[in-house]
Amino acid sequence: MNLDEAIERFETWLTAERGLSRLTVRAYVTDLSQLAAHLEQRREPREKSKRPATVGVESVTLSDVRSFLRAQTQRGLVETSMLRKISSVRTFFGFLVKRGVIPADPTLHLSRPRKRSRIPPVVGEDIISQMMDLPDRKKLTGLRDRAILEFLYGTGVRLSELVGLDIADFADAGETLRIVGKGDKERIVPWGGEARRTFLEYQARRFDTGKKHVTRHDLRKFARHPAFSARKERRISPRTVQRVVEKYLRQVSLLSRQSPHTLRHAFATHLLDNGADLRAVQELLGHESLSTTQIYTHVSAKRLTDVYRKTHPRS
């Protein structure tokens, strides 16, 4: 069996049997297609008139895999992307061994570098307040931008989760919202305060209701529309949301990385700074593992240390 055929079988297994999301499956297939292209190029005959032979899965060696990963490193791939590619390749060949397609796994002795824990950049509460005052709420786009910023910071949702929401998701929501996250897993997040008020004001202006805020009845009338839009009928794109966040954060913050995830970091860090329980923050963020959430405790501890060093007379 050649690599292309094996990748197709693997893709079917990921979708039908493991039930992974479309985006996750696409990431696996992209990584493996890059591996196949690299190996075809590596085996390319010297006679340019001949096409390179399709690579058979049984011929792939540990040296081939290491060559592919070195090439990716030379391209300047970041650590997280490299770890994902290693995971993709190892899962793929493990699948082939279990299905009896190949007798041995060439990645069995492939070392996996330890992922270094990076403390995410933190935006202070004062910076958040300054940023929220920047959008021009007299304009529809400004009100929409404010609603996006308030919602990201007020709920801690991921960019993809915000973009995928419809007004129907809000129509019967009280103090909480049902969010569908990674792996189609659901979680409940509180929704209120400025995030709620600005969202309802945005919808009232967006659909020209003549009211300051829409009601639940109004939301049901507009249920088929996306929650946030670039135009009245069109769902907002992830890139547009990124531009909105970058536009306003850049005016108040000197952080090198300014993205929707920065507001998710701020949401978690500020909750912990103000006494929230780590397990509760884990649930709100939709993290499967508590260790993923614990990075925010490092952030809070670092801030406490900085305050101590700046303020204690004997520090």
N, C-alpha and C positions, 0 to 999 in steps of 0.2 A: 504493500500500500504506500502511495506517495504522500508527501506532507499535506498537499492541498486536500486530498480525500480524507485524511485523518483529521484535519482541522474542521472539516464539515461535520464529521461524526461527533467530534467534541462539542461543536456549537449546538448540535441537536440535543446532546446529553445535558448541556448546561441549561438549555431552555426548557426541555420537556421533563427531565427527571429532577434536576436541582431547582428549577423554578426561579432562576436568577432574573433580575430585571434586564430589560433590553440594553440599557447603557452599560451594565456590567459585562454582559455577554459580548457587546461590541468591543469593549476594552480588551478582553481576552483574545478575541479574534484578531484585533489590530496588532497586538504584541506578537502573536504566533505567525501572522502574515509577514511581519518584519523579519522574524527568524527565518522563514522559508525563503524570502528574497535574499537575505544575507548568505544563506547556504548555497543557493543557486549561483550567486555571484562567485562564491568561494570555489565552486566546482566548475566554473565556466572554462570550456576548452580554449586552448591557445588559438585555434583556428577560428577567427571571428565569423566565418561563414556558417559555422555550426551553432545551433541553439544549445544552450546548456541543458543537460538532462535533468528531468524532474527528480528531486531528491526523495529517496525512499526513507521512510521513518526508521527502518531497521539499521540504516547506515549512519545515523546521527550519533556522534560521539560526545563525550564530555569536553573534548578539545573544541569541537564545533560550537557547543553552547557557550563556552568561555570566550571564544572568538567573537561571537555575536554580542555578548555583554560588554566586552572591551570596546567594540565599535560604538555601542550606545554611550558608554562613558566618554569616549572621545568626542561624541557629538555634544557633550555638555549637559546631559540629562541630569536632573536633580535627583537627590537621594531617594525620595519617595517614589518617583517614577521607576527608578532602577529596581527598587524592592518589589514593585508591582510586576515588572517584567519577569523577575526571577520567580515570583509566585505563579505567574501564568505558565511559564515553561515547566516548572516542576509539577503543577497540577495536571498539565496536558500529558506529560510522559507517564505520570502515575496512572492516569486514566487508561492509557494505551496498554500498560502492563496488566492492569486488572481485567481488561477486555481480551487479553491474549494476543494482541496485535504485535507486540514486541516481547522478546524474552526477558530483557533487562532494562532497567531505567538508567539512561546515561546521566541523569542529574542526581543520582543517588548520593554522590560524594561532592556535590556542588555546595560550597560553603555559602552561607547566607549572612551578609554583614549585619551587624546590630544597628538597628535604627536609633540614631541619636535623638534624644528628646530636646526639642527646641521650645523654648518659652515664647509663646506668641506675644506680639506687641500689644500693649494695653493703651486704650484711650481713656483718659480720666473722665469722671462724671461732669466736671466743669466744661470739658471739651465737647462732650455730648450735648450739653445744654446750649452751648454756643452754636453748634452745628444745626440744631433743630430750629433755631431762630432765623437761619439764612434763607430758606425757600420763600419766595414771594407768594403768599397764600391768596393774593387777589387774582392771580392767574391760575387756570386749571392745572397747568403742568407743574406749577410751584406747589399747589395743594397736593397733587399726586405725589410729588417728590417727598414732601413732608410725611405723607401717609406711609410711603415706602420706608423711610428712615425710622419712623416711630414703630412700625410693625416689626422690622428686623431687630431693632434694639429691645422692643417691648416683649417680644416672644422668643427670641433666640433661634428662630427657624433658619434653615439653610436656604441659600439662593434658589435652588431647584424646587424647594417646597413652596416658597412664596410664589414663584412663577406659575406653578401648577394649580394654584387655588382658583376656584370659581366663586361667584357671589353666592351660589347655592350652599357653599360650605359655611357661610355666615348667616344664612337666612334664619335658621333655628338655633343659632349659637347664643348661649347665655353668657356666663362668665368664663367659659372655656371653649376652645376650638379643637376639633379632631384633625390632626396632621398626619398625613401619610408620608413616611420618610424612606430611608434606604431599605431596600429589600421588601418594599411594600408593607413595612411594619407601621402600625398605627400607634400614636401616643396622644395624650391630652395635654394641652398647654393653656394656662390662664390667659385671658384676653380682656383687657380693660384699660382704664386710665386714658392717657393721651393717644395710645395706639388705637383704641376703639373710637374715641371721639373724632379723631382726624380721619379715620377710615370712613365713618358715616357721613362726615361733612364732604369728603371727596366724592362719594357716590351721589350725594344730593346735587352737587354742582355738575358732576359728570353727566348725569341724566336730566339735568335742567328741571328738577322737581319743584323749584320755587320755595323749598324749605331749607332751613339751616342744616338739619340732619335728616337722613332717611330713617324710616321705621322698619320693623321686621316685615310688615306687609309690603312695603316698597321693595325690600330686598328680594322677596319671593317673586315679584313681578320681573325683576332683572336677573333671576337665578341662572339663566343660561349663559350669561356674560362672564368673561374672566374677571377675577377680582381686581387686577391691576392691568391697565392697558396703555399702549403707546398711542392708540387712537380709540375712539369710542367703542368700536366693535372688536378691535384686534388685541390679542394677548401680548403683553409686554415680553420682550426677549430678555434672556439672562444678561446679554451684553449691555442692554439699555439700563438695567438695574445696576450693573457694575459702574457704568458711567455716572449715574445719579449719585451713588455713594462716593465715588472718587471726586466728583465735582465739589461736593460740600466738605468732605473730610480734608481735602487739600487746602481749603481756606482756613482751617482752624488747627490742623495737626501737621507736625513735621515727620510723621512716620513714613518710612520708605515704601511700605506696602499698605495700600488703602483699598479695601475691598469689602463686600458684604460680610465676609467672614470676620473682619475686624469688629463689626458690631456684634456678631455672635460671641466673640471672645469677651467683648465688653459686658454683654449681658451676663455671662457666667461669672466673670471676675467680680463684677459689682454686687451680684447676689451673695457670693461668698464673703466679700469684704463686709457686707452688712449682716452677716450672721446666718446665711442660709445653710441648710444641711447638704453635705456633699452628695448623698444619695438622691435627694430631691433634685439637685441640679443635673445629675446624671439622667434622671427621668425626663426632665424638661428638654434636655439637649437631644435625647434619643440615642445616647451612647449605649452600646451593648455591654461594654466592659467599664468597670469603675476606674481602671487604670488610665483609660482615655481621658476621663474627666479630671483625674488627679493632677494633670499638668496645671490646672487653674489654681490649685492650692500652692504650687510653686510660685506662681505669679503673685498671689496674695502675700506669701511669705517674703518674697523679694521686696515688695513694696513696704512691708512692715520694717524690714531691715534697713531700707533706704531712709525711712522716716526716723528710725532710731539713730542712725549714724548722723543725720542732719540736725537732730534736735537734742540728743542727750549730751550733757556737758562733758561726760567722761567716756564717750564712745570711741 
